[in-house]
Amino acid sequence: MGAFIIRVIFLFLLIFITSCSGDNSTQSVEDVGDGDNIEPINYTLHSTGNSNINTTPYGGIVLMGGSSEDDNAMRWFLNRASGGDIVVLRTSGADGYNQYMYKDLGVAVNSVNTIVFTEPSEHYNIISLINNAEGIWFAGGDQSTYINYWNNSAIQQAIKNAISRNVVIGGTSAGMAIFGDCVWTGEEIIGDFLDIPMFDGIIFDTHFSERNRLERLKGFINSSPCDIGIGADETTAITFDTDSLFTVYASSNEKKVTFINSEMSAQQVDSSPTGNGPFSIDDVFPSSIPTGLISKTMMYDSETREYLIYIPSSYDHNSPTPILFAFHGFGGYNQYFINTADFRTLADQFNFIAVYPQGLVCGDGTTWNTHPPGGDNKCSQDDIGFFGALLYEISGNYNIDASKVFLTGYSNGADFSYSMACYQSSLVTSIAPVSGLMPMVDASSECQPSHATSVMIFNGTNDYSRPYNGIAGYMMSVDQTVAYWSQYNNTDSSPQTNIVGDIENYTYLNGDNNTTVDLFKIVNGDHYWFNLSYNGNSMEELMWNFFSSN
């Protein structure tokens, strides 16, 4: 017994001396005990700073989506610790947070103590550090390990006690996932782990857009008692005040936090380096979703991108809704193009969303780059990637039917719709370009669609800008384009033909997956968005009838 007392006294002296030194120290502690009364420790303690002091923390929670931390959100966390002691809990890694929190961020704290668990442990030293902390941070790792090590343990109770006494807490990646009322362990969803009242009914997910976890989080809501899901992108932080208001931080404005409710309504909140907010959950999910024409912006590839979106009056967020994108021509602007290619009345009648993206200025006019970056483009912007990002953003805000994504466009915008059917084929259902050409020399080698794609084509035979016979070395002729898509879709080799005045219609039927290639050849037609009537239908009506049946 005497030897046991001496060993315990020695251990406490070691901890006391290193904690008072104000320098970094690491303790890899072995089991201490006497005979059968051995208390397993199984952790490593990394200490930076001074011995414990008592301050009054301001409370609050900061959660991060993984990868590197957001410095401004982390300063928010440290400031709310009120100069006190920070405890970092983790089950892998080392002391990376110590220098970062104690010195690098420029916020004064008394100490940073990182505890690395190698096995489950309820050692009194850990309990004491948690009980005296003003801030607790959960590192990334594996949330199932956290739960296996701490669930129904003295560690879990000490954390809950700390939350009750208003310490500031936070975590990243797996350290964020454990905060919800429902927690995904990696294998199953379990009930509340930390008992935080402001998160009642909420489940969290991380690495959100980077790992395409929108459908996963919707599945969590469908299979759990929780009715709100919150997904954070990497390097993105959400700070929650004690009154449940939240602010979103990230160094890049492209990063977002996605909120999903039980109706599968997904709404995204933008980030800001200085914090975007505060907001409440009620701000994210208002009682009704605005309809009509809405002007929006988003960040993509460090550029502010603009688009107009028309939400029909019949929109129901509980029902998947088709979407149509209309791309203006070179030098065009969406605010004018919407009045030329006006699908709003049809959208209200047939319940689809219409989107009018805005191209960026390139040289002497706005344009759409029809090739991947580094290809034969006028400028450097990645418009092909922008389309994918835009569809993803809209799908996060509205209930979009991914099997009904339709594209049209005029001139350069028509060229771009062809490109999307080739380079973003997995996202596109069918296209209807107007007065455009397929911007390729040999589609059989340059276009790589992933599925049979219905194509409706409108071209005039006297088009000065997009000649019906193509542009040698740059763009395919209309007939070559029809031949390519008919062959690719495996349609009938001979079309059905119908001529009404100056309009010749050639329809190739019975393609794979019921696809069609439909050419409207306007004899003597010029370079227009055509104001035509064919069997009593406008061009926009012809398009929608085609889209809705293909």
Secondary structure as UniProt FT lines:
FT   HELIX           2..20
FT   STRAND          25..28
FT   TURN            35..36
FT   STRAND          43..49
FT   STRAND          61..64
FT   HELIX           71..79
FT   TURN            80..83
FT   STRAND          85..90
FT   HELIX           96..99
FT   HELIX           100..104
FT   STRAND          111..117
FT   HELIX           124..131
FT   STRAND          135..138
FT   HELIX           143..150
FT   TURN            151..152
FT   HELIX           154..164
FT   TURN            165..166
FT   STRAND          168..172
FT   HELIX           174..177
FT   TURN            178..179
FT   STRAND          182..184
FT   STRAND          189..190
FT   HELIX           197..199
FT   TURN            200..201
FT   STRAND          202..205
FT   TURN            208..212
FT   HELIX           214..222
FT   STRAND          228..232
FT   TURN            234..235
FT   STRAND          237..240
FT   TURN            242..243
FT   STRAND          246..249
FT   TURN            253..254
FT   STRAND          256..261
FT   TURN            262..263
FT   STRAND          266..270
FT   TURN            273..274
FT   STRAND          276..279
FT   HELIX           281..284
FT   STRAND          292..300
FT   TURN            301..302
FT   STRAND          303..311
FT   TURN            313..314
FT   TURN            317..318
FT   STRAND          321..327
FT   TURN            330..331
FT   HELIX           334..340
FT   HELIX           344..350
FT   STRAND          353..357
FT   STRAND          360..362
FT   TURN            363..364
FT   STRAND          365..367
FT   TURN            373..374
FT   HELIX           383..397
FT   STRAND          400..410
FT   HELIX           412..423
FT   HELIX           425..427
FT   STRAND          430..434
FT   HELIX           443..446
FT   STRAND          454..460
FT   TURN            461..462
FT   TURN            468..469
FT   TURN            472..474
FT   HELIX           478..489
FT   STRAND          496..500
FT   TURN            501..502
FT   STRAND          503..508
FT   HELIX           512..514
FT   STRAND          517..522
FT   TURN            523..524
FT   STRAND          533..534
FT   TURN            535..536
FT   STRAND          537..538
FT   HELIX           539..549
//
